[in-house]
Amino acid sequence: MTAFEVYAFRMVSPHPHVTVLENLYEGHGWKINLEEALLPDGRAHSAARVHRNDTAHILAFDDNGNVLMLREFRPFYGAYLWMIPSGMMDKENMPDVAAQRELREETGFRAQDLKKYFSIRNSEMLVQENHIFMAKNLVIDPLPQDDGETIECHHLSVEQAIANVLASPVIHTVSLVALLRYAREHGM
C-alpha cells in the first residue's frame, strides 16, 4: 500500500489517540484492525488489535448474602467452569440492559437493584470492555437460556465462590477479579 493509499484509507477510531490504518478482517462478531498510536516521544507504534462486543458480568446476591454462581459447561474447554453470570452485549447496546438479560437467562432472576460496580479490560490488543454489575433484591423472572448452554445456578458464600472459581480447570478471570475485589472491599 502506498503512503497515499494509507493516508486515504485511515479512519478515526473511537479513541482519538488511535488511528485505524487498515481493516484486516471483519466477521462472526470479530473485527481485526491494523492500528497506530503515538508514543510519548512522538514515534508511532502500530499493531493488529482485535475488537469484540463488550461483555456484562453480574455479582448477584440473594437475600441471605450468598452470591449466585454458575457451573457452566464450556464446550471449547471440554469442562465445567465456575463463574458469575456473564455474557456478550450482542443483543443490546446498554451494559445494564445486557446485564439484566444475562441474569434472567442464566439464573432465572431479575434484579430490582442493579448498579454498575466497575469495568476492566483484559489486554491492550483485545479491545473489549468487561462491565461488572452488582445485583440485589432478586425476583423470579426467567428468560429462556441460549441454545447450546448447559448451566447450573448455585447460591454460594463469597469465600466458596472464590474457591470454586480457583478450582476450575480454566479460571474465568473476570469472575475471579470481581469476587476478589468484592471480598477485599468487604473485609473477607
N, C-alpha and C positions, 0 to 999 in steps of 0.2 A: 504494500500500500504506500503510495507516495505521500509526502508531507501534506500536500494539498488535500488528498483524499482523507487523510486522518483528520485534518482540520475541518473538512466539510462534514465528516461523519460524527464528530464529537457531539455528545448530548450532555446536558447538565443533569447530574444526579440529584436525588432529594437532599444530599449532604453537600453544601456549597463548596467545601474544600476538596470534593472528589469529582473527577471528570470521567465519564464513560467514554473510552476510546473505541470500543468495538463490542457488539453483542456476539458472543461466541456460540451460545446455544439458548434456546427457549422452548420448553415443552414439559408436559406432565407436572406442572406446578413448580418447575425449576427454571431459573434464568442464570446463565453464567456470562459475566461481562469481563472484558479486559478494562481495568480502571486505573486511574492515575491520581495520586495525591502528592502534595508538596511536603518535603522535609523542612525542618526549621531553617536550614541554610539556603533554601530555595531550590535545591535539586528535586527532581521528580522521581517518584518511586511508582512503578506500575506492577500490577499483579492481577491474576484471574481471581474474581470474587464470585461466590455463589449466593444467589438470592433465593429465599424461600419464604412462604407465608409465615407471618408471626404465629405464635402459639399462646394458648391460655392454659393456666395451671391453677388449681384451686386447693387451698388448705381449708377444708370444710370440717367444722366441728359440730358434733351432736350436743344435745342438752346436758350430757354428762361430762363434756370436755374432751371426749375422745375424737380423734381425727379419722375421717373416712379415707381408707386406703384401698387401692385396687390391687388385686393379684390378677395380672393380665398376661395371657399367653401372647408372646411376640413371635410370630412365625419366622421372621428372618433371623432371629437368635435361636429359635427352636427351644424356647424355655419360657417359664413363667417369671415375671418380674414384679416386684412390689413398687408401687408408685402412687402419687396423688392423682386425682382426676386431671386429665390433660388432653389437649387436642389442638389441631390446626385451626387457624382462623381462615377457613376456606369457604365458609358459607355466609360470612358477615364481615364487616369492616371494623366494628367496635369491639375492643377486647372484652369489655364487661358482658356484652351480649353473647360472645363466644363462650366465655366462662360459664355463664348461666346455662347455655345449651349443653355444654360438655358435662356439667354437673348433673343435669337432668338425664342425659343419655346414659351416663356411666354409673350413677348411683341411685337414680330414681327420686332424687330430692331436688328441690328448688330452694335457693337461699332468699330469705326475706331481708337479710342484711348481707350485702356483698360489697366489699371495699377493696380497692387496689392496695396491695401490700408493697410490692417493688417489682422492678424489671431487671433482667440480666440478659447478656449476650454470651454466647459460647466461644466465639472466635472472631477476630478481625476479618477473616476471609470468608466467614459464613454470615451473611447479612440477614439476620433473623432475630427478632426480639422475643423473649420469653416473658410474658406478663403473668405475675403471680398475684392471686386474689385470696382474701380471707372471706370465708362464708360462714355465717351463723344464722340461728333461727331458721332451721331447715324444716320444710314441709314436704310431704309426699306429693310429687308432681312429675311422674316419669315421662320420658320420651323413649321411643324405640332405639335400641343400640344400633350402631352402624353394622352393616353386613361385614362379616369377616372378623368380628371382635369376639373374644372369649374373655369375659370379665367377671370376677367375683368382687363384691364390695364388703369390706370388713371395717369394724369400728375398733380402733386400737388406741392405746395411750401413745403419746408423742414418743416416749422412750422406746416402746415396742415397734412403732412405725420406723424409727431410725434404724433399729436393729434389723428389721426385716429388709429394708432397702439395702443396707450394707451386706446382708447375706444373699442377695440376689446374684445370680451368675453374671449378670451385666447390671451395673448400677445406673439407675435413672438419675442423672446428675442434677437436673432441675429439682426433682423431688428431694434429693438429699440436701441441696443448698437451702431450699425453703424450710425444711424441717429443722435443720441445724440452726438457721438464723432465728426461727421462732423459739427453739429451745434455749438458745443463748439469751435472747431478749427477755425470756420469762424465767430465768434463773434455774433452768433444768440441767 
